[in-house]
Amino acid sequence: MSIVVTLSPELEALLRDKAARQGQDISIVASELLASVLEWEVQELKEAVKGIQQGLDDFDSGRFRSFHEFAEEQRRKYNLPSDS
């Protein structure tokens, strides 16, 4: 399958430079970069969903704390002034 993508001159120069450094055809380098970004995006989505589900499971199981407790912990952790 062939797809035409228009790149800015700066981005094209970076891509050409990367391909030259790797000694590979520019199409292969572009394809590998796109595949890498798309795989990363899928993994990030999976991890986000997993984290949200873990939070929901924790909440359902009673494993949570109040915002006040969280805020106090952050104040101590980062040496922030208290609200009072």
Backbone as ProteinMPNN parsed JSONL, in Angstrom:
{"seq_chain_A": "MSIVVTLSPELEALLRDKAARQGQDISIVASELLASVLEWEVQELKEAVKGIQQGLDDFDSGRFRSFHEFAEEQRRKYNLPSDS", "coords_chain_A": {"N_chain_A": [[0.837, -1.176, 0.0], [0.487, 2.201, -0.76], [1.111, 5.361, 0.569], [0.884, 8.842, 0.531], [2.648, 11.338, 2.113], [2.954, 14.617, 3.184], [5.686, 16.41, 4.196], [7.171, 18.883, 6.32], [9.894, 20.962, 5.233], [11.927, 20.929, 7.168], [11.354, 18.663, 8.745], [11.537, 16.695, 6.807], [14.251, 16.886, 6.202], [15.37, 16.032, 8.626], [14.451, 13.388, 8.663], [15.656, 12.363, 6.333], [18.333, 12.656, 7.089], [18.471, 10.906, 9.297], [17.927, 8.472, 7.996], [20.157, 8.357, 6.32], [22.234, 8.196, 8.21], [21.682, 5.708, 9.273], [22.012, 4.178, 7.104], [19.903, 3.297, 5.537], [17.014, 2.96, 3.416], [14.912, 5.761, 2.99], [12.146, 5.358, 3.085], [11.868, 2.991, 4.518], [12.879, 3.735, 7.01], [11.025, 5.738, 7.71], [8.685, 4.189, 7.826], [9.338, 2.407, 9.923], [9.575, 4.224, 12.041], [6.945, 5.238, 12.196], [5.574, 2.869, 12.846], [6.692, 2.338, 15.338], [5.817, 4.558, 16.863], [3.04, 4.189, 16.716], [2.77, 1.694, 17.998], [3.684, 2.407, 20.536], [1.668, 4.203, 21.266], [-0.574, 2.492, 21.445], [0.267, 0.864, 23.582], [0.469, 2.792, 25.634], [-2.233, 3.507, 25.887], [-3.322, 1.059, 26.758], [-2.012, 0.833, 29.248], [-3.031, 3.09, 30.537], [-5.77, 2.476, 30.702], [-5.584, 0.192, 32.292], [-4.569, 1.325, 34.662], [-6.679, 3.04, 35.37], [-8.698, 1.145, 35.764], [-7.566, -0.237, 37.921], [-7.666, 1.766, 39.863], [-10.466, 2.074, 40.097], [-11.128, -0.496, 41.004], [-9.728, -0.476, 43.444], [-11.153, 1.554, 44.762], [-13.722, 0.391, 44.883], [-13.115, -1.65, 46.626], [-12.677, -0.351, 48.923], [-10.195, 0.755, 49.292], [-8.971, 3.574, 49.555], [-8.347, 7.103, 50.048], [-9.126, 10.222, 51.63], [-9.413, 13.414, 49.943], [-8.295, 15.398, 51.502], [-6.423, 13.975, 53.072], [-4.699, 13.131, 51.038], [-3.842, 15.651, 50.06], [-2.494, 16.672, 52.301], [-0.386, 14.828, 52.494], [0.979, 15.419, 50.104], [1.745, 18.055, 50.625], [3.563, 17.653, 52.739], [5.411, 15.988, 51.452], [6.436, 17.621, 49.378], [7.171, 19.841, 50.721], [5.342, 22.016, 51.002], [3.43, 24.974, 51.789], [0.824, 24.966, 54.292], [-2.774, 25.206, 53.976], [-4.007, 26.597, 55.989]], "CA_chain_A": [[0.0, 0.0, 0.0], [1.267, 3.421, -0.877], [0.496, 6.552, 1.16], [1.686, 10.034, 0.312], [2.65, 12.225, 3.27], [3.703, 15.85, 2.933], [6.463, 16.808, 5.365], [7.824, 20.189, 6.257], [11.294, 20.798, 4.82], [12.742, 20.609, 8.332], [11.104, 17.274, 9.116], [12.1, 15.86, 5.744], [15.707, 16.886, 6.366], [15.671, 15.161, 9.764], [14.207, 12.016, 8.247], [16.721, 11.995, 5.401], [19.568, 12.545, 7.863], [18.38, 9.658, 10.064], [18.06, 7.366, 7.038], [21.558, 8.319, 5.867], [23.047, 7.703, 9.327], [21.41, 4.28, 9.439], [22.306, 3.496, 5.848], [18.672, 2.649, 5.1], [16.106, 3.711, 2.557], [14.087, 6.684, 3.763], [10.82, 4.766, 3.268], [11.963, 2.004, 5.599], [13.036, 4.476, 8.264], [9.737, 6.365, 8.003], [7.766, 3.122, 8.212], [9.718, 1.927, 11.252], [9.234, 5.27, 13.007], [5.494, 5.232, 12.357], [5.208, 1.645, 13.566], [7.119, 2.521, 16.718], [4.913, 5.515, 17.506], [1.718, 3.567, 16.836], [2.871, 0.671, 19.044], [3.785, 3.14, 21.798], [0.342, 4.747, 21.551], [-1.419, 1.375, 21.892], [0.739, 0.474, 24.91], [0.076, 3.852, 26.561], [-3.668, 3.374, 26.102], [-3.527, -0.125, 27.6], [-1.559, 1.144, 30.599], [-3.975, 4.044, 31.113], [-6.99, 1.726, 31.037], [-5.231, -0.663, 33.425], [-4.465, 2.194, 35.835], [-8.027, 3.474, 35.731], [-9.389, -0.017, 36.319], [-6.997, -0.49, 39.249], [-8.239, 2.775, 40.748], [-11.866, 1.718, 40.339], [-11.124, -1.69, 41.848], [-9.331, -0.043, 44.785], [-12.272, 2.298, 45.341], [-14.771, -0.584, 45.199], [-12.658, -2.472, 47.752], [-12.481, 0.51, 50.088], [-8.8, 1.185, 49.395], [-8.842, 4.95, 49.077], [-8.216, 8.09, 51.119], [-9.798, 11.479, 51.32], [-8.586, 14.418, 49.292], [-7.55, 16.083, 52.562], [-5.258, 13.135, 53.387], [-3.793, 13.213, 49.885], [-3.262, 16.994, 50.013], [-1.525, 16.765, 53.388], [0.791, 14.046, 52.107], [1.706, 16.171, 49.08], [2.373, 19.208, 51.289], [4.742, 17.164, 53.455], [6.367, 15.443, 50.476], [7.063, 18.686, 48.597], [7.44, 20.972, 51.623], [4.451, 23.098, 50.606], [2.743, 25.578, 52.948], [-0.551, 24.479, 54.507], [-3.808, 26.176, 53.619], [-4.49, 27.359, 57.146]], "C_chain_A": [[0.882, 1.238, 0.0], [0.47, 4.591, -0.305], [1.438, 7.715, 0.915], [1.526, 10.953, 1.518], [3.493, 13.44, 2.922], [4.371, 16.288, 4.233], [6.978, 18.223, 5.197], [9.261, 19.956, 5.807], [12.199, 20.39, 5.989], [12.585, 19.137, 8.73], [11.672, 16.321, 8.058], [13.613, 15.773, 5.88], [16.118, 15.984, 7.531], [15.517, 13.693, 9.392], [15.295, 11.528, 7.291], [18.049, 11.785, 6.126], [19.581, 11.239, 8.653], [18.573, 8.452, 9.144], [19.513, 7.231, 6.582], [22.466, 7.769, 6.969], [22.886, 6.2, 9.519], [21.736, 3.477, 8.191], [21.099, 2.744, 5.31], [17.892, 3.564, 4.171], [15.181, 4.558, 3.429], [12.683, 6.125, 4.024], [10.805, 3.756, 4.404], [12.052, 2.703, 6.946], [11.712, 5.125, 8.661], [8.724, 5.329, 8.481], [8.063, 2.605, 9.614], [9.368, 2.951, 12.332], [7.727, 5.315, 13.257], [5.025, 4.016, 13.149], [5.542, 1.782, 15.044], [6.176, 3.453, 17.473], [3.533, 4.903, 17.709], [1.706, 2.48, 17.901], [2.929, 1.324, 20.418], [2.412, 3.662, 22.216], [-0.598, 3.659, 22.067], [-1.037, 0.967, 23.31], [0.338, 1.514, 25.953], [-1.411, 3.77, 26.891], [-3.969, 2.191, 27.011], [-3.147, 0.161, 29.044], [-2.503, 2.133, 31.285], [-5.249, 3.336, 31.55], [-6.74, 0.842, 32.252], [-5.168, 0.152, 34.715], [-5.823, 2.67, 36.314], [-8.8, 2.323, 36.358], [-8.875, -0.345, 37.717], [-7.562, 0.503, 40.26], [-9.691, 2.476, 41.084], [-11.973, 0.5, 41.244], [-10.75, -1.334, 43.289], [-10.48, 0.68, 45.486], [-13.387, 1.343, 45.766], [-14.41, -1.426, 46.42], [-12.41, -1.645, 49.011], [-11.051, 0.972, 50.296], [-8.666, 2.568, 48.767], [-8.671, 5.849, 50.292], [-8.87, 9.38, 50.674], [-8.839, 12.426, 50.601], [-7.733, 15.14, 50.325], [-6.289, 15.293, 52.931], [-4.225, 13.198, 52.267], [-3.077, 14.564, 49.857], [-2.213, 17.168, 51.106], [-0.241, 16.002, 53.056], [1.627, 14.807, 51.082], [2.399, 17.392, 49.678], [3.644, 18.784, 52.02], [5.828, 16.722, 52.459], [7.138, 16.544, 49.756], [7.317, 19.958, 49.402], [6.631, 22.211, 51.215], [3.777, 23.685, 51.838], [1.329, 25.007, 53.074], [-1.539, 25.588, 54.176], [-4.232, 27.052, 54.788], [-3.56, 28.442, 57.571]], "O_chain_A": [[1.9, 1.292, 0.689], [-0.695, 4.789, -0.649], [2.652, 7.585, 1.075], [0.409, 11.303, 1.899], [4.611, 13.309, 2.424], [3.703, 16.508, 5.243], [7.193, 18.699, 4.082], [9.791, 18.859, 5.986], [13.125, 19.598, 5.814], [13.569, 18.455, 9.016], [12.22, 15.27, 8.389], [14.193, 14.704, 5.693], [17.105, 15.255, 7.432], [16.344, 12.858, 9.758], [15.793, 10.41, 7.427], [18.796, 10.857, 5.817], [20.595, 10.54, 8.677], [19.302, 7.52, 9.482], [20.034, 6.121, 6.471], [23.361, 6.969, 6.697], [23.835, 5.506, 9.883], [21.738, 2.246, 8.216], [21.242, 1.684, 4.702], [18.091, 4.779, 4.149], [14.727, 4.111, 4.483], [12.097, 6.393, 5.073], [9.838, 3.678, 5.161], [11.385, 2.313, 7.905], [11.321, 5.067, 9.826], [7.988, 5.573, 9.438], [7.145, 2.39, 10.405], [8.916, 2.581, 13.415], [7.288, 5.419, 14.403], [4.169, 4.135, 14.025], [4.754, 1.382, 15.901], [5.783, 3.159, 18.602], [2.923, 5.082, 18.764], [0.727, 2.354, 18.637], [2.295, 0.848, 21.36], [2.04, 3.571, 23.385], [-1.338, 3.884, 23.025], [-1.91, 0.747, 24.149], [-0.09, 1.151, 27.048], [-1.804, 3.945, 28.044], [-4.779, 2.303, 27.931], [-3.869, -0.221, 29.965], [-2.746, 2.023, 32.487], [-5.749, 3.574, 32.65], [-7.587, 0.751, 33.141], [-5.663, -0.292, 35.751], [-6.091, 2.703, 37.515], [-9.479, 2.505, 37.369], [-9.659, -0.692, 38.601], [-7.896, 0.127, 41.384], [-10.102, 2.613, 42.237], [-12.81, 0.464, 42.147], [-11.368, -1.821, 44.237], [-10.745, 0.441, 46.664], [-13.932, 1.463, 46.863], [-15.29, -1.864, 47.16], [-11.986, -2.175, 50.038], [-10.72, 1.518, 51.348], [-8.296, 2.707, 47.601], [-8.832, 5.407, 51.43], [-9.129, 9.592, 49.49], [-7.621, 12.257, 50.648], [-6.574, 15.459, 50.058], [-5.215, 15.873, 53.085], [-3.025, 13.306, 52.52], [-1.864, 14.627, 49.657], [-1.156, 17.75, 50.863], [0.86, 16.489, 53.314], [2.853, 14.834, 51.182], [3.515, 17.727, 49.282], [4.671, 19.458, 51.939], [7.005, 17.047, 52.617], [8.345, 16.426, 49.544], [7.635, 21.009, 48.846], [7.174, 23.31, 51.101], [3.572, 22.981, 52.826], [0.718, 24.615, 52.08], [-1.175, 26.762, 54.107], [-4.765, 28.143, 54.582], [-3.845, 29.158, 58.531]]}, "name": "protein", "num_of_chains": 1, "seq": "MSIVVTLSPELEALLRDKAARQGQDISIVASELLASVLEWEVQELKEAVKGIQQGLDDFDSGRFRSFHEFAEEQRRKYNLPSDS"}
